[in-house]
Amino acid sequence: MSELKAGCRALIIGVFYRTNDGKSVFVEQYVPNGESFIYEGQRYADPIPLGDAWLISGDIIVRTGDTGEAKRLGFGLIPGKFLMPLDDDFSHEDEQQKDLTHG
């Protein structure tokens, strides 16, 4: 499995807001606890301490910091423990298949 890093795709797993479970997202950047971040030219601050988190984008529903209302914003912060990196490099699987086929 690959490592979680900015620019990769990841699968949301076991997150506290179940609507997003199983969704594939794009990992934008790492955001240390309490730090602000910029997304599409606008600066945001995380009003609720999540601990260190990753800024992700995709078809996700998040709760806004202002009202706690659930909205489809297309981006949000999520702790890394709820993200499983999706490995785009399947070359190791091709090698494994060759070994199985050609003995």
Phi and psi in degrees as a GROMACS rama.xvg file:
@    title "Ramachandran Plot"
@    xaxis  label "Phi"
@    yaxis  label "Psi"
@TYPE xy
-80.9823  173.481  SER-2
-96.6973  147.449  GLU-3
-70.84  126.285  LEU-4
-156.951  158.776  LYS-5
-59.2136  135.781  ALA-6
97.2917  -7.64594  GLY-7
-96.666  170.918  CYS-8
-100.423  150.577  ARG-9
-145.701  159.1  ALA-10
-106.32  132.961  LEU-11
-80.4592  127.422  ILE-12
-134.441  135.096  ILE-13
61.1354  24.5322  GLY-14
-75.8116  157.398  VAL-15
-67.9099  -22.7521  PHE-16
-104.652  91.7088  TYR-17
-59.4897  -20.5962  ARG-18
-57.2218  -28.1337  THR-19
-93.208  -7.5771  ASN-20
-56.1432  132.368  ASP-21
84.8758  -0.116267  GLY-22
-83.9194  143.803  LYS-23
-90.3948  132.117  SER-24
-131.868  164.948  VAL-25
-99.1763  129.119  PHE-26
-86.7798  114.338  VAL-27
-83.298  -55.3975  GLU-28
-165.012  161.204  GLN-29
-85.3264  135.057  TYR-30
-125.422  108.014  VAL-31
-62.062  153.732  PRO-32
-47.498  125.192  ASN-33
79.4808  -4.27057  GLY-34
-79.1324  151.377  GLU-35
-82.3514  165.368  SER-36
-144.714  160.057  PHE-37
-113.586  128.869  ILE-38
-132.237  124.275  TYR-39
48.6052  45.8328  GLU-40
81.5686  -0.587285  GLY-41
-114.313  137.345  GLN-42
-87.729  135.185  ARG-43
-126.062  149.191  TYR-44
-119.141  145.093  ALA-45
-90.5768  104.31  ASP-46
-74.9769  -20.3129  PRO-47
-109.911  119.117  ILE-48
-65.4849  111.993  PRO-49
-96.5243  -9.2021  LEU-50
86.2878  -170.852  GLY-51
-62.0833  141.85  ASP-52
-147.092  171.89  ALA-53
-115.126  137.744  TRP-54
-82.6411  122.814  LEU-55
-122.246  157.24  ILE-56
-134.384  152.749  SER-57
151.875  -167.424  GLY-58
-82.5439  78.1789  ASP-59
-126.28  156.661  ILE-60
-111.96  131.376  ILE-61
-130.049  161.321  VAL-62
-94.8804  131.414  ARG-63
-77.4968  150.647  THR-64
-71.3035  -27.3719  GLY-65
-68.5568  -51.9446  ASP-66
-120.36  -12.0448  THR-67
77.9985  7.75217  GLY-68
-72.2397  139.89  GLU-69
-78.9869  127.21  ALA-70
-139.39  153.153  LYS-71
-91.7185  88.8968  ARG-72
-90.3878  -24.8806  LEU-73
89.3412  -2.46508  GLY-74
-155.141  162.364  PHE-75
-179.861  175.524  GLY-76
-103.797  141.625  LEU-77
-148.968  135.106  ILE-78
-61.5703  146.277  PRO-79
-58.6119  -26.92  GLY-80
-66.1464  -13.995  LYS-81
-100.668  10.0101  PHE-82
-122.021  131.461  LEU-83
-113.233  115.067  MET-84
-59.1767  139.985  PRO-85
-99.4045  121.107  LEU-86
-82.4264  118.226  ASP-87
-83.9358  -10.731  ASP-88
-98.546  102.566  ASP-89
-101.921  17.7846  PHE-90
-62.134  -33.9909  SER-91
-65.094  -30.5946  HIS-92
-72.0452  -35.2367  GLU-93
-62.1466  -42.9105  ASP-94
-63.1262  -40.7264  GLU-95
-63.3894  -41.2279  GLN-96
-65.1471  -40.3816  GLN-97
-60.3655  -42.713  LYS-98
-61.4024  -40.9765  ASP-99
-69.5073  -39.2433  LEU-100
-75.3882  -41.8545  THR-101
-104.039  6.93234  HIS-102
